[in-house]
C-alpha cells in the first residue's frame, strides 16, 4: 500500500505543491518524469487524425509537460510549467490540450471541493484513490489492493461489470484534527 500526500501551501505569496510518500509500494513505481510514452503520443496522434486536427508545437509542448507531471495540476499551474519551455503559450492552448487529453483517456479532471478543476495523468496499469481534507485541502493518494478486490467482489455479486471507478473520501486530516484539539494559545496580559 502507498500513500502519497500532495500538499498545497503558500510560500512567499505563491502556491507550492509538495509530494510526500508515506509508505512503500508493493508494486513497481509509476513511470518517472521524462519523455511521454510512445503509446500516449500514438493515442493523441490517432485522436488528432480522427478529429481532422493538425499537430502544433504549442499543443505538443503542453502534452509533453502534462504527461510527465505527477499529481493534480490546475490549468494555471500547467500553464506556468509549460511557459518555462515556451513562454508564448496561453491558457486557451492549455485548456484545449487538456480537453484533448481527457477525450483520449490520458487525463482525468478532478474536483476536490476547492472550486478549481485539477487534472491528473492517467497511466495504464495504475490506479489510486483520494482522501481530501475539507479543512486545509490536502489531497492524499492511496492504494489498497484489499479495497480493489472488495469492490470487484461487490460488483460481481450484483451482476455488475466494472469499467472504472473513482473513490474520494472527505474528512479532516490528522494535522487539522490535532490543531482543532490543541488548546488555544494563552493570551498575554499587558
Secondary structure as GFF3:
##gff-version 3
##sequence-region A 1 190
A	DSSP	beta_strand	3	11	.	.	.	ID=ss1
A	DSSP	beta_strand	14	21	.	.	.	ID=ss2
A	DSSP	alpha_helix	38	51	.	.	.	ID=ss3
A	DSSP	alpha_helix	57	67	.	.	.	ID=ss4
A	DSSP	beta_strand	73	74	.	.	.	ID=ss5
A	DSSP	alpha_helix	75	82	.	.	.	ID=ss6
A	DSSP	alpha_helix	91	103	.	.	.	ID=ss7
A	DSSP	beta_strand	107	111	.	.	.	ID=ss8
A	DSSP	beta_strand	117	121	.	.	.	ID=ss9
A	DSSP	beta_strand	129	133	.	.	.	ID=ss10
A	DSSP	beta_strand	139	142	.	.	.	ID=ss11
A	DSSP	alpha_helix	145	157	.	.	.	ID=ss12
A	DSSP	beta_strand	168	171	.	.	.	ID=ss13
A	DSSP	alpha_helix	174	181	.	.	.	ID=ss14
###
